[in-house]
């Protein structure tokens, strides 16, 4: 069973509901900040299309479904509020964190 850095009862409203996203355990279990995020066309009506990574995951790690979970986008905003200004970008888009900053820069997908 996964132990999350922020317990569910401590998640507060930070962004308007926009659906679900996928994030790795490096963020929610290990407490790393978001280092890379991209938005693709949603898989279904509930999906925002957002995918969040710490940025240091190996391909093997990212391809193992036990290392990923489905979350409300608001949950990941609680883990790293620096993502909030970028959430309105339409798909497809991708952003990488500027080292040691709370900002992201656009990158090619």
Backbone as a chain_set.jsonl record, in Angstrom:
{"seq": "XXXXXXXXXXXXXXXXXXXXXXXXXXXXXXXXXXXXXXXXXXXXXXXXXXXXXXXXXXXXXXXXXXXXXXXXXXXXXXXXXXXXXXXXXXXXXXXXXXXXXXXXXXXXX", "coords": {"N": [[0.843, -1.188, 0.0], [0.534, 2.2, -0.836], [2.078, 5.018, 0.683], [1.282, 8.253, 0.961], [2.811, 11.478, 0.565], [1.277, 13.729, 1.149], [-1.501, 13.402, 3.035], [-4.82, 12.364, 2.103], [-6.842, 13.787, 3.455], [-5.702, 16.247, 3.829], [-5.562, 17.588, 1.485], [-6.221, 20.496, -0.214], [-8.535, 22.806, -1.813], [-7.198, 24.144, -4.683], [-7.152, 24.6, -7.39], [-9.616, 25.063, -9.929], [-11.933, 22.476, -10.65], [-10.81, 20.261, -13.078], [-10.623, 17.751, -13.968], [-9.104, 14.467, -14.226], [-5.679, 13.301, -13.877], [-2.443, 11.886, -14.584], [0.148, 10.895, -12.462], [3.471, 10.3, -11.247], [4.821, 8.12, -8.697], [7.135, 9.239, -7.742], [6.566, 11.85, -7.249], [4.189, 11.897, -5.584], [4.573, 9.941, -3.591], [7.284, 9.916, -2.972], [7.828, 12.59, -2.741], [9.037, 14.398, -4.529], [9.365, 17.359, -6.537], [7.4, 18.503, -9.366], [8.972, 17.979, -12.366], [8.746, 17.695, -15.039], [6.109, 18.031, -17.286], [3.324, 17.188, -19.29], [0.691, 17.661, -21.66], [-1.691, 15.818, -23.226], [-4.108, 14.821, -25.72], [-7.159, 14.197, -24.111], [-8.045, 10.985, -22.67], [-10.626, 10.253, -22.035], [-13.849, 11.533, -20.924], [-13.435, 12.381, -18.268], [-10.727, 12.767, -18.092], [-8.09, 15.076, -17.939], [-5.934, 15.191, -19.551], [-3.431, 15.822, -18.637], [-0.121, 14.883, -17.619], [2.186, 14.11, -15.154], [5.536, 14.242, -14.047], [8.47, 13.656, -12.069], [10.72, 14.025, -13.453], [13.079, 12.677, -13.437], [12.616, 10.044, -13.794], [13.275, 6.774, -14.987], [12.9, 5.102, -18.178], [12.04, 2.478, -17.742], [10.943, 2.715, -15.152], [8.84, 4.582, -15.602], [7.286, 3.139, -17.364], [6.219, 1.161, -15.843], [3.243, 0.321, -14.55], [2.656, 0.246, -11.818], [3.952, 2.323, -10.667], [2.591, 4.608, -11.199], [-0.299, 6.679, -10.824], [-3.77, 7.587, -10.948], [-5.039, 10.789, -10.517], [-6.906, 13.608, -9.234], [-6.436, 16.696, -10.832], [-6.166, 18.842, -9.085], [-5.09, 17.638, -6.805], [-2.403, 17.166, -7.499], [-1.613, 19.774, -7.848], [-1.559, 20.554, -5.199], [0.698, 19.216, -4.361], [2.672, 20.477, -5.84], [2.567, 23.639, -6.372], [3.612, 25.224, -8.357], [2.849, 24.347, -10.839], [0.392, 25.392, -11.451], [0.007, 27.915, -12.982], [0.266, 26.955, -15.587], [-1.666, 25.177, -16.276], [-3.85, 25.824, -17.889], [-3.075, 25.631, -20.527], [-3.731, 24.41, -23.769], [-3.933, 21.014, -25.088], [-1.785, 19.685, -27.658], [0.922, 19.987, -25.362], [4.002, 20.657, -23.621], [6.11, 20.949, -20.757], [9.073, 21.838, -19.026], [10.685, 22.003, -15.9], [12.415, 24.94, -14.949], [15.664, 24.757, -13.801], [16.016, 24.804, -10.276], [13.996, 26.68, -9.898], [10.645, 28.035, -9.674], [9.322, 27.914, -12.029], [8.398, 26.995, -15.384], [9.484, 25.936, -18.621], [8.514, 25.903, -22.038], [8.731, 22.889, -23.952], [9.622, 20.666, -26.656], [7.398, 18.068, -27.597]], "CA": [[0.0, 0.0, 0.0], [1.325, 3.417, -0.952], [1.938, 6.048, 1.706], [1.452, 9.51, 0.251], [3.417, 12.582, 1.307], [0.16, 14.541, 1.646], [-2.696, 12.571, 3.232], [-6.004, 12.833, 1.369], [-7.623, 14.762, 4.232], [-4.986, 17.529, 3.858], [-5.617, 18.188, 0.152], [-7.123, 21.65, -0.195], [-8.853, 23.296, -3.161], [-6.228, 25.112, -5.207], [-7.534, 24.89, -8.775], [-10.971, 24.653, -10.289], [-11.965, 21.095, -11.144], [-10.57, 20.113, -14.513], [-10.56, 16.335, -14.298], [-8.033, 13.632, -13.693], [-4.357, 13.329, -14.494], [-1.566, 10.794, -14.163], [1.394, 11.356, -11.844], [4.299, 9.197, -10.762], [5.076, 8.026, -7.259], [8.265, 10.111, -7.378], [5.947, 13.088, -6.77], [3.205, 11.736, -4.512], [5.055, 9.053, -2.529], [8.645, 10.295, -2.606], [7.852, 14.021, -2.441], [9.794, 15.219, -5.489], [8.573, 18.331, -7.28], [7.167, 18.22, -10.778], [10.091, 18.432, -13.192], [8.319, 17.615, -16.437], [4.676, 17.783, -17.425], [2.812, 17.373, -20.641], [-0.746, 17.488, -21.814], [-2.079, 15.21, -24.486], [-5.556, 14.775, -25.867], [-7.717, 13.347, -23.051], [-8.464, 9.62, -22.99], [-12.068, 10.161, -21.84], [-14.462, 12.777, -20.444], [-12.881, 12.771, -16.969], [-9.284, 12.976, -18.22], [-7.634, 16.412, -18.333], [-4.825, 15.037, -20.498], [-2.16, 16.153, -17.986], [0.749, 13.822, -17.108], [3.194, 14.773, -14.331], [6.708, 13.443, -13.7], [9.54, 14.381, -11.381], [11.675, 14.35, -14.509], [14.248, 11.808, -13.37], [12.18, 8.666, -13.929], [13.797, 6.022, -16.122], [11.837, 4.547, -19.014], [11.506, 1.297, -17.048], [10.105, 3.2, -14.051], [7.637, 5.218, -16.146], [6.49, 2.133, -18.059], [5.683, 0.23, -14.856], [2.005, 0.949, -14.074], [2.585, 0.323, -10.354], [4.588, 3.581, -10.267], [1.725, 5.69, -11.659], [-1.669, 6.667, -10.302], [-4.708, 8.568, -11.464], [-5.374, 11.771, -9.481], [-7.513, 14.857, -9.648], [-5.37, 17.679, -11.069], [-6.021, 19.623, -7.859], [-4.203, 16.917, -5.885], [-1.006, 17.408, -7.887], [-1.365, 21.193, -7.542], [-1.204, 20.597, -3.78], [2.074, 18.74, -4.245], [3.584, 21.443, -6.463], [1.749, 24.762, -6.843], [4.248, 25.862, -9.515], [2.201, 23.907, -12.081], [-0.914, 26.043, -11.619], [-0.108, 28.862, -14.095], [0.404, 26.289, -16.881], [-2.736, 24.198, -16.447], [-4.803, 26.247, -18.913], [-2.565, 25.412, -21.878], [-4.425, 23.311, -24.451], [-3.072, 19.963, -25.62], [-0.636, 19.1, -26.963], [1.946, 20.891, -24.861], [4.908, 20.043, -22.649], [6.898, 21.923, -20.018], [10.136, 21.33, -18.163], [11.005, 22.983, -14.856], [13.687, 25.649, -14.997], [16.366, 24.281, -12.604], [15.999, 25.596, -9.041], [13.012, 27.756, -10.009], [9.245, 27.623, -9.629], [8.765, 28.182, -13.345], [8.617, 25.97, -16.391], [9.706, 26.433, -19.974], [7.948, 24.969, -23.029], [9.654, 21.971, -24.638], [9.018, 19.848, -27.706], [6.86, 16.776, -27.144]], "C": [[0.885, 1.248, 0.0], [1.023, 4.371, 0.195], [2.273, 7.376, 1.029], [2.017, 10.591, 1.156], [2.329, 13.469, 1.912], [-1.046, 13.618, 1.81], [-3.914, 13.199, 2.547], [-6.782, 13.901, 2.126], [-6.926, 16.121, 4.356], [-4.918, 18.197, 2.491], [-6.652, 19.308, 0.192], [-7.428, 22.104, -1.618], [-7.871, 24.38, -3.588], [-6.535, 25.51, -6.65], [-8.955, 24.403, -9.001], [-10.917, 23.255, -10.904], [-11.769, 21.064, -12.652], [-10.407, 18.656, -14.912], [-9.352, 15.648, -13.695], [-6.739, 13.812, -14.477], [-3.61, 12.085, -14.041], [-0.305, 11.424, -13.585], [2.155, 10.152, -11.32], [4.461, 9.257, -9.247], [6.274, 8.871, -6.82], [7.722, 11.412, -6.801], [5.122, 12.826, -5.507], [3.659, 10.864, -3.346], [6.433, 9.484, -2.036], [8.821, 11.79, -2.365], [8.696, 14.892, -3.343], [8.858, 16.212, -6.158], [8.355, 17.875, -8.703], [8.335, 18.801, -11.562], [9.744, 18.474, -14.66], [6.828, 17.317, -16.456], [4.283, 17.988, -18.871], [1.316, 17.119, -20.643], [-1.006, 16.946, -23.203], [-3.596, 15.255, -24.6], [-6.106, 13.808, -24.819], [-8.157, 11.978, -23.562], [-9.972, 9.447, -22.887], [-12.567, 11.475, -21.257], [-13.876, 13.277, -19.129], [-11.413, 13.177, -17.044], [-8.973, 14.403, -18.677], [-6.581, 16.347, -19.43], [-3.471, 15.304, -19.88], [-1.467, 14.915, -17.449], [1.914, 14.509, -16.397], [4.284, 13.805, -13.89], [7.685, 14.295, -12.908], [10.607, 14.789, -12.388], [12.912, 13.482, -14.489], [13.866, 10.323, -13.443], [12.85, 8.015, -15.146], [12.618, 5.541, -16.963], [11.206, 3.332, -18.34], [10.564, 1.705, -15.923], [8.777, 3.726, -14.593], [6.728, 4.22, -16.859], [5.906, 1.082, -17.121], [4.426, 0.858, -14.251], [1.88, 1.014, -12.549], [3.21, 1.607, -9.826], [3.767, 4.81, -10.627], [0.356, 5.551, -11.016], [-2.471, 7.752, -11.003], [-5.126, 9.47, -10.306], [-6.224, 12.868, -10.082], [-6.36, 15.852, -9.829], [-5.122, 18.523, -9.824], [-5.07, 18.956, -6.864], [-2.743, 17.211, -6.228], [-0.659, 18.883, -7.689], [-1.014, 21.372, -6.073], [0.236, 20.145, -3.568], [3.068, 19.744, -4.81], [2.761, 22.557, -7.106], [2.344, 25.465, -8.056], [3.593, 25.448, -10.833], [0.966, 24.738, -12.427], [-0.965, 27.025, -12.794], [-0.108, 28.221, -15.49], [-0.783, 25.39, -17.227], [-3.751, 24.57, -17.524], [-4.326, 26.036, -20.337], [-3.292, 24.233, -22.526], [-3.44, 22.242, -24.924], [-2.885, 20.141, -27.118], [0.338, 20.187, -26.521], [2.803, 20.143, -23.849], [5.77, 21.13, -22.035], [7.918, 21.212, -19.133], [10.479, 22.413, -17.154], [12.359, 23.626, -15.138], [14.424, 25.256, -13.71], [16.352, 25.3, -11.456], [15.033, 26.773, -9.071], [11.606, 27.167, -9.886], [8.555, 27.951, -10.941], [9.137, 27.049, -14.288], [8.829, 26.634, -17.74], [9.101, 25.429, -20.959], [9.048, 24.129, -23.668], [8.882, 21.211, -25.714], [8.525, 18.54, -27.101], [7.453, 15.661, -27.96]], "O": [[1.861, 1.331, 0.746], [-0.123, 4.516, 0.621], [3.399, 7.593, 0.582], [1.743, 10.622, 2.356], [2.448, 13.908, 3.056], [-1.562, 13.103, 0.818], [-4.012, 14.421, 2.432], [-7.324, 14.821, 1.514], [-7.494, 17.052, 4.927], [-4.292, 19.246, 2.342], [-7.803, 19.099, 0.577], [-6.659, 21.816, -2.535], [-7.738, 25.407, -2.923], [-6.216, 26.62, -7.077], [-9.427, 23.466, -8.358], [-9.959, 22.908, -11.596], [-12.466, 21.749, -13.401], [-10.088, 18.357, -16.063], [-8.684, 16.162, -12.798], [-6.709, 14.384, -15.566], [-4.102, 11.324, -13.207], [0.241, 12.371, -14.15], [1.569, 9.121, -10.991], [4.265, 10.296, -8.615], [6.403, 9.184, -5.637], [8.365, 12.016, -5.942], [5.339, 13.467, -4.479], [3.178, 11.035, -2.226], [6.721, 9.427, -0.84], [9.85, 12.215, -1.84], [9.041, 16.013, -2.971], [7.673, 15.926, -6.327], [9.037, 16.974, -9.191], [8.647, 19.985, -11.433], [10.367, 19.197, -15.436], [6.349, 16.451, -15.725], [4.827, 18.837, -19.576], [0.763, 16.463, -19.76], [-0.603, 17.526, -24.211], [-4.282, 15.683, -23.671], [-5.572, 12.711, -24.656], [-8.579, 11.824, -24.708], [-10.546, 8.596, -23.568], [-11.797, 12.425, -21.111], [-13.828, 14.485, -18.901], [-10.913, 13.861, -16.15], [-9.519, 14.878, -19.673], [-6.36, 17.321, -20.15], [-2.449, 15.045, -20.515], [-2.104, 14.016, -16.9], [2.557, 15.389, -16.968], [4.005, 12.7, -13.423], [7.721, 15.516, -13.061], [11.311, 15.78, -12.194], [13.718, 13.534, -15.418], [14.696, 9.452, -13.184], [12.973, 8.636, -16.202], [11.474, 5.571, -16.512], [9.986, 3.171, -18.359], [9.502, 1.106, -15.756], [7.712, 3.356, -14.098], [5.52, 4.441, -16.945], [5.17, 0.201, -17.566], [4.531, 1.836, -13.51], [1.061, 1.779, -12.042], [3.02, 1.949, -8.659], [4.201, 5.936, -10.387], [-0.091, 4.447, -10.703], [-1.921, 8.697, -11.569], [-5.518, 8.985, -9.245], [-6.26, 13.038, -11.301], [-5.409, 15.839, -9.048], [-3.979, 18.882, -9.54], [-4.329, 19.642, -6.161], [-1.938, 17.475, -5.335], [0.491, 19.202, -7.389], [-0.237, 22.265, -5.736], [0.917, 20.651, -2.677], [4.189, 19.851, -4.313], [2.313, 22.43, -8.245], [1.647, 26.229, -8.722], [3.764, 26.131, -11.843], [0.549, 24.774, -13.584], [-1.927, 26.969, -13.56], [-0.449, 28.883, -16.47], [-0.885, 24.9, -18.352], [-4.452, 23.69, -18.024], [-5.096, 26.242, -21.275], [-3.452, 23.181, -21.906], [-2.26, 22.524, -25.135], [-3.757, 20.702, -27.781], [0.546, 21.177, -27.222], [2.386, 19.128, -23.292], [6.121, 22.109, -22.695], [7.66, 20.144, -18.578], [10.557, 23.592, -17.497], [13.319, 22.952, -15.513], [13.863, 25.406, -12.624], [16.635, 26.483, -11.644], [15.226, 27.754, -8.352], [11.414, 25.955, -9.982], [7.356, 28.231, -10.971], [10.049, 26.263, -14.032], [8.397, 27.765, -17.962], [9.173, 24.223, -20.727], [10.158, 24.61, -23.895], [7.654, 21.128, -25.68], [9.157, 17.979, -26.205], [7.131, 14.494, -27.738]]}, "num_chains": 1, "name": "protein.A"}
